[in-house]
Amino acid sequence: MAVTLDGVYDRINKVAHRDPEAIALVVDGEEISYETLMERIRSCAGLLQQLGCCAGDRVIILYPNSLDFVVAVFSAWTINAIPVPLNEKFQLWELKQYLQDCSPRVLFHRPGLEAISSLEIQPDSVQILTETIGKVSFEPEKITGDLDAPGLYMFSSGSTGKAKRVTRTQRQVLAEYDALASTLELGPGERVVCTIPLYHAHGFCNAMMAALIGGGRLILLTHEFNARKTVAAIVKHEATLLPTVPFMCLQMANTFYSKPTTLSTLRYCLSAGAPLPLDVGERFYQKFNIPVCQLYGSTETGVISINHNFPLEKPDSVGQPLHGMAIKIMNAEGEICLPNEVGEVWTFGPTITKKYDGLEQLSSECFRDDGFFTGDLGKLDETGNLVLTGRDKLIIIVAGQKVDPREVEFVIMKHPKVAEVVVVGVKHVQSGESIKAVVVSKQGESCTEKEILEFCKTHLAEYKVPKVIEFRPALPRSPLGKILRKYC
């Protein structure tokens, strides 16, 4: 059986051989050693093979943060299949789009999602399972595989909103870990508390991979985010790394704790997914005496930069590039900007994918000259620290989750009483942004906020449902008829 030599499986297997009794995961109080984890991974890989899954086949993973999620991902890599982690809270119609795009051989999902079997997606070839444990266990044969073959599917909202499939190779995934580990000096002693979803690039790479590829410990919190439980986990497990988002930082800073909280073992609190408001970083530091380091990256690139050297002195910066990465700023004329001149962020490095699958025109615009144009606006100061100044895009970021307003508009327009709608992001104290829908009812129809909300909850994932519904007789427009979103 072929396994990629020096690929992801080989890297974690070496860790297990070096110290099999070391704890790899802590899930709901249960400690799982590297030896046990590898047994589970091999067993699941055997199950995949029994189902006819081969190198290059897609394996959809619809699990919450759990041991099953980790096992499913690494077992797919064990046989050179392609793991495809997705948000298990997607509505069925949303999932159908992703499944049609991926044409999976196997789909893992948590109990309670049995309705997924009703989706009409290659019923003869897709095996739908709720468990990762198989009856076959084996020691894979080490022969050279293709590190540059497709190794991971993720989906990016990016600058155009519609989810775009991003294919990364095992070489690129491991290059991201190596760059992160080199920059932050990660090693076997890392203890990573994870409260963010593993299907997201931030949780996948900066929590799961950051902990396990180097022989560290991943502490998974499987419940909905709770500030007190998160702080308690950091203290109990003497955590060294906390990947998080601004919303969670704010909740932790604003929560009352009955006992003095000391997070002295925490080396880095890494915030990503949305810009970190200055006051949130200040509150967190005042509460815990730990600076929040802004991390900047994307699904297409992995981590680009981290402000780990000057988080207090330069709180508005996302830092310098990771080891092996590079950043340039380009203006509208196609010229490289001087220090402190604003332009589009252009990044280079071994972690970056080469294209969007099936989108040649967009790929040619975003992936050029061995680099990736992020669509974000920013500037580099005299010392090479990146400061983001804005983004020329419609994307709304709700507690670290990207939402395309046009997707929400598409759903609301299906309501029989709606004539027009525009969806915008508005500032929110806790989540950074929340979703507001401005609705124009059809003539002669009386539509209510409750009707719109119930309709959205039926057709959208929870985080995409608008928090504010406003009815107007007409949408604001320019003299040329263009909708003026800034007045909504």
C-alpha positions in Angstrom: 0.0 0.0 0.0 1.4 3.4 -1.1 2.0 6.1 1.5 3.7 9.4 0.8 7.3 9.1 2.0 8.2 12.2 4.1 4.5 13.2 3.7 2.2 14.0 6.5 1.7 10.4 7.6 5.4 9.8 7.7 6.0 12.9 9.8 3.4 12.1 12.5 4.4 8.4 12.4 8.0 9.4 13.3 6.7 11.3 16.3 4.8 8.3 17.4 7.8 6.0 17.1 10.0 8.4 19.0 7.7 8.7 22.0 4.7 6.4 21.6 3.4 7.0 25.2 3.4 10.8 24.8 -0.1 12.4 24.9 -1.2 13.5 21.5 -4.8 14.6 22.2 -7.0 15.5 25.2 -10.7 15.3 24.2 -13.4 15.7 26.9 -11.0 14.7 29.6 -9.8 11.6 27.8 -6.0 11.4 27.0 -5.0 9.7 23.8 -1.4 8.7 23.3 0.4 9.0 19.9 0.5 5.2 19.8 -3.2 4.9 20.3 -3.8 7.7 17.8 -1.7 6.0 15.1 -3.6 2.7 15.7 -6.9 4.6 15.2 -5.5 6.3 12.0 -4.3 3.0 10.5 -7.6 1.3 11.4 -9.5 4.0 9.7 -7.2 3.9 6.7 -7.9 0.2 6.4 -11.6 1.0 6.5 -11.2 3.5 3.7 -9.3 1.0 1.6 -12.0 -1.6 2.1 -14.5 0.9 0.7 -12.4 1.2 -2.4 -10.9 4.6 -1.5 -7.6 5.1 -3.3 -4.9 7.8 -3.8 -6.6 11.0 -5.2 -10.1 10.1 -4.0 -11.9 12.7 -1.9 -12.9 12.1 1.7 -15.5 14.6 3.0 -15.3 15.2 6.8 -18.3 16.6 8.5 -17.3 16.3 12.2 -17.2 18.9 14.9 -13.9 19.2 16.9 -13.3 15.7 18.0 -10.9 12.7 17.9 -12.9 11.4 14.9 -12.1 14.6 12.9 -8.3 14.2 13.5 -8.4 10.5 12.7 -10.4 11.0 9.5 -8.0 13.7 8.2 -4.8 11.7 8.9 -6.2 8.4 7.7 -7.1 10.0 4.3 -3.5 11.3 4.1 -2.2 7.8 5.0 -3.5 6.4 1.7 -2.8 9.6 -0.2 -6.5 10.4 -0.5 -7.7 14.0 -0.2 -9.3 15.1 3.0 -12.1 17.7 2.5 -13.1 19.2 5.9 -16.4 21.1 5.9 -18.6 22.9 8.4 -20.9 20.3 9.8 -23.5 23.0 10.5 -24.1 23.7 6.9 -27.7 23.3 5.7 -28.3 20.4 3.3 -28.6 22.5 0.2 -25.3 24.2 1.1 -23.6 20.8 1.5 -25.0 19.6 -1.8 -23.0 22.2 -3.6 -19.7 21.2 -2.0 -20.4 17.5 -2.5 -21.2 18.0 -6.2 -18.0 20.0 -6.5 -15.8 17.4 -4.8 -17.3 14.1 -6.0 -16.3 12.3 -2.8 -15.6 8.6 -2.5 -16.3 8.6 1.2 -18.3 11.0 3.5 -17.8 10.9 7.3 -20.5 12.7 9.3 -21.6 12.9 12.9 -24.7 11.1 14.1 -27.7 13.3 13.5 -26.9 14.2 9.9 -28.5 11.1 8.5 -30.6 13.2 6.2 -27.5 13.8 4.1 -28.1 10.4 2.5 -31.1 11.9 0.8 -28.9 14.2 -1.3 -28.6 13.0 -4.9 -24.9 12.8 -5.3 -23.4 9.8 -7.1 -25.4 7.4 -4.9 -23.5 4.4 -6.3 -20.0 5.6 -5.4 -20.3 7.6 -2.1 -20.0 5.7 1.1 -21.6 7.5 4.0 -20.2 6.7 7.5 -20.6 8.0 11.0 -17.6 6.2 12.5 -13.9 6.3 11.7 -13.0 3.0 13.3 -12.5 0.0 11.0 -11.8 -3.7 11.6 -8.6 -3.8 9.6 -5.3 -2.5 11.1 -2.1 -2.5 9.2 1.4 -1.0 9.0 1.6 0.9 5.7 4.4 0.2 3.2 6.8 3.1 2.8 7.2 3.8 -0.9 7.7 7.2 -2.5 4.5 9.1 -3.3 3.9 12.4 -4.9 4.2 15.2 -2.4 3.0 17.6 -5.1 -0.3 15.8 -5.9 -3.5 17.2 -4.6 -3.4 16.7 -0.8 -6.2 18.9 0.7 -9.3 20.6 -0.5 -10.5 23.7 1.3 -12.9 26.4 0.2 -12.2 30.1 0.2 -14.7 33.0 0.2 -11.9 35.3 -0.7 -12.5 38.6 -2.6 -15.4 37.4 -4.8 -17.6 35.8 -2.2 -18.6 32.6 -3.9 -16.8 29.7 -2.3 -13.8 28.7 -4.5 -12.1 25.3 -4.2 -8.5 25.6 -3.1 -6.3 22.5 -3.6 -3.1 22.3 -1.5 -0.5 19.6 -1.7 1.0 17.8 1.3 4.3 19.6 0.5 2.5 23.0 0.9 0.8 21.9 4.1 4.0 20.7 5.6 5.8 23.9 4.4 3.3 25.9 6.3 3.9 23.9 9.5 7.7 24.2 9.1 7.5 28.0 8.5 5.3 28.4 11.6 7.4 26.1 13.7 10.6 27.8 12.7 9.2 31.3 13.3 7.6 30.5 16.7 10.1 27.8 17.7 7.4 25.2 18.1 8.4 21.7 19.3 7.4 18.6 21.3 6.6 20.7 24.4 3.7 22.6 22.8 0.3 22.3 24.4 -2.3 23.8 22.1 -5.8 24.6 23.4 -8.2 24.6 20.5 -11.6 26.3 20.7 -11.8 27.3 17.0 -13.3 24.9 14.4 -10.8 22.5 12.9 -12.5 22.6 9.5 -11.3 26.3 9.3 -7.8 26.9 8.0 -6.9 28.7 11.3 -7.9 25.7 13.4 -6.7 23.1 10.9 -3.1 24.4 10.5 -2.5 26.6 13.6 -4.0 24.2 16.1 -4.1 20.6 14.8 -1.0 20.6 12.6 0.9 23.0 14.9 0.4 20.5 17.8 0.7 17.1 16.2 3.3 17.3 13.5 5.9 18.5 16.0 5.0 16.0 18.7 3.0 18.4 20.9 -0.4 18.0 22.6 -3.7 19.1 21.2 -6.4 19.9 23.8 -9.7 20.0 22.0 -12.7 21.8 23.6 -15.7 20.2 22.0 -18.4 22.5 23.5 -19.6 25.8 22.2 -17.1 28.5 23.1 -17.1 29.4 26.8 -14.5 31.9 28.2 -14.3 30.3 31.7 -13.8 26.8 30.4 -11.2 28.0 27.9 -9.2 29.8 30.6 -9.6 26.7 32.9 -8.3 24.5 30.2 -5.3 26.7 29.6 -4.5 26.7 33.3 -5.1 22.9 33.8 -3.1 21.8 30.8 -0.4 24.5 31.1 -1.1 25.5 27.5 1.6 27.2 25.5 -0.4 28.2 22.4 -3.9 29.5 22.0 -5.1 30.0 18.4 -8.2 32.2 18.6 -10.3 35.0 17.1 -11.0 38.6 18.3 -14.5 37.6 19.4 -13.2 35.0 21.7 -10.4 37.4 23.0 -13.1 39.9 23.9 -15.3 37.3 25.7 -12.3 36.1 27.7 -11.3 39.7 28.6 -14.8 40.7 29.7 -15.6 37.6 31.7 -15.5 37.7 35.5 -13.4 34.9 37.1 -14.0 34.0 40.7 -10.2 33.3 41.2 -7.2 35.2 40.0 -6.3 34.0 36.5 -2.7 33.4 35.6 -1.9 32.3 32.1 1.9 32.3 32.7 2.6 29.2 30.6 1.0 30.7 27.5 3.7 31.7 25.0 1.5 32.9 22.2 -2.2 33.9 21.8 -2.7 34.0 18.1 -5.7 36.0 16.8 -6.8 35.5 13.2 -10.0 35.5 11.1 -10.7 39.2 11.4 -8.8 42.4 12.4 -8.1 42.7 16.1 -9.6 45.9 17.5 -7.0 47.8 19.5 -9.2 48.0 22.6 -9.8 44.2 22.5 -6.0 43.6 22.5 -5.6 46.1 25.4 -8.4 44.5 27.5 -6.9 41.0 27.0 -3.5 42.2 28.0 -4.8 44.0 31.1 -6.7 41.0 32.1 -4.1 38.3 31.6 -0.8 40.1 31.1 -0.5 38.2 27.8 -0.3 40.2 24.5 -2.4 39.1 21.6 -0.4 38.4 18.4 -2.2 39.2 15.2 -1.8 36.4 12.6 -2.5 37.1 8.9 -3.1 34.5 6.3 -5.7 32.9 4.0 -6.9 29.6 2.8 -4.9 30.1 -0.4 -1.6 30.8 1.4 -1.7 29.5 4.9 -0.1 31.8 7.5 1.7 34.8 5.9 2.8 36.8 8.9 2.6 37.0 12.7 3.1 40.0 14.9 4.9 38.0 17.6 7.9 40.3 18.1 6.1 43.7 18.7 2.5 42.9 19.7 2.4 45.7 22.3 4.6 48.2 20.5 2.8 47.8 17.1 -0.7 46.5 18.0 -2.1 47.5 14.6 0.4 45.4 12.7 0.1 41.8 11.6 3.9 41.5 11.8 6.6 40.3 9.5 6.5 37.3 7.1 7.0 33.8 8.5 10.4 32.3 7.7 10.4 31.4 4.0 7.6 33.8 3.1 7.8 37.2 1.5 5.5 40.2 1.2 5.4 43.0 -1.4 3.0 45.9 -1.7 1.9 46.9 -5.2 0.0 50.0 -6.3 -2.7 50.4 -8.9 0.0 51.2 -11.6 1.7 47.8 -11.0 4.7 49.4 -9.1 6.2 48.1 -5.9 5.3 50.6 -3.1 7.8 52.4 -0.9 7.6 51.9 2.9 4.3 53.2 4.3 2.7 53.5 0.9 -0.7 51.7 0.7 -1.3 49.1 -2.0 -2.5 45.5 -2.5 -0.7 42.9 -0.5 1.3 40.5 -2.7 2.8 37.4 -1.0 5.2 34.6 -2.0 6.3 31.4 -0.5 6.3 27.6 -0.6 3.0 27.3 1.2 0.9 29.0 -1.5 -1.4 27.1 -3.9 -1.2 27.8 -7.6 -4.8 28.4 -8.6 -8.5 28.2 -7.9 -9.9 24.9 -9.3 -12.0 25.4 -12.4 -11.7 29.3 -12.3 -9.0 30.0 -14.9 -9.8 33.7 -15.3 -9.9 34.5 -11.6 -6.7 32.4 -11.1 -4.8 34.4 -13.7 -5.8 37.6 -11.9 -4.9 36.4 -8.4 -2.0 34.0 -8.9 0.8 35.8 -10.9 4.5 35.7 -11.0 4.7 32.9 -8.4 2.8 35.0 -5.9 -0.7 35.6 -4.7 -2.6 38.9 -4.7 -4.7 38.8 -1.6 -7.1 41.6 -2.3 -6.2 43.2 1.0 -4.9 46.7 1.2 -1.9 47.4 3.4 1.5 48.9 3.8 5.0 47.8 5.0 6.7 50.1 7.5 10.5 50.7 7.5 11.2 47.5 9.5 9.1 45.3 7.2 6.0 45.0 9.5 2.7 44.7 7.6 -0.2 47.0 8.5 -3.5 46.2 6.9 -5.6 49.3 6.0 -8.7 47.7 4.6 -10.2 45.3 2.1 -11.8 46.1 -1.2 -14.4 43.4 -0.9 -18.0 42.8 0.3 -17.2 39.9 2.6 -18.6 40.1 6.1 -16.6 38.5 8.9 -18.8 37.3 11.8 -16.7 36.1 14.7 -14.0 34.9 12.3 -16.4 33.3 9.9 -16.6 34.8 6.3 -20.0 35.4 4.9 -20.7 36.5 1.3 -23.6 38.9 1.5 -24.7 38.0 -2.0 -25.3 34.4 -0.9 -27.6 35.7 1.9 -29.3 38.0 -0.6 -29.9 35.1 -3.0 -31.7 33.2 -0.2 -33.9 36.1 0.9 -34.9 36.9 -2.7 -36.5 33.4 -2.8 -39.0 34.6 -0.2 -42.3 35.1 -2.0 -43.0 38.5 -0.4 -39.6 40.0 -1.1 -39.0 42.4 -4.0 -35.5 43.5 -3.3 -32.9 43.0 -0.6 -29.4 44.2 0.2 -27.2 42.6 2.9 -24.4 44.5 4.6 -22.1 44.1 7.6 -22.5 46.4 10.6 -20.1 46.8 13.5 -20.8 44.5 16.5 -19.2 44.8 19.9 -18.7 41.1 20.4 -18.4 39.5 17.0 -16.7 42.3 15.1 -19.4 42.4 12.5 -23.0 41.2 12.3 -25.3 40.8 9.3 -28.0 43.3 8.4 -30.6 42.8 5.7 -32.5 45.7 4.2 -35.7 44.4 2.6 -38.2 45.9 0.2 -41.5 44.0 0.3 -43.4 43.3 -2.9 -46.2 45.7 -3.6 -49.3 44.8 -1.7 -47.5 42.4 0.5 -47.0 42.7 4.3 -43.8 41.0 5.3 -42.5 40.7 8.9 -39.1 40.4 10.5 -40.1 37.0 12.0 -40.9 35.6 8.5 -37.6 36.6 7.1 -35.6 35.3 10.0 -37.4 31.9 10.0 -36.9 31.6 6.2 -33.2 32.3 6.6 -32.8 29.9 9.5 -34.2 27.2 7.2 -31.9 27.9 4.3 -28.7 29.2 5.9 -26.1 28.1 8.4 -26.7 29.9 11.7 -23.8 32.3 11.5 -25.1 33.5 8.1 -28.5 34.5 9.4 -29.0 38.3 9.7 -29.3 39.7 13.2 -31.0 42.9 11.9 -33.9 43.1 9.5 -34.9 46.5 8.3 -37.8 47.2 5.9 -37.7 50.2 3.5 -39.9 51.3 0.7 -36.9 51.4 -1.7 -33.2 50.7 -1.7 -30.8 53.7 -1.9 -29.4 54.0 -5.5 -27.0 56.3 -7.4 -28.2 58.3 -10.4 -27.1 55.3 -12.5 -29.2 52.9 -10.5 -26.3 51.3 -8.6 -27.3 50.2 -5.1 -25.5 52.4 -2.5 -24.6 49.8 0.2 -23.0 52.5 2.4 -26.4 54.0 3.0 -28.0 50.7 4.0 
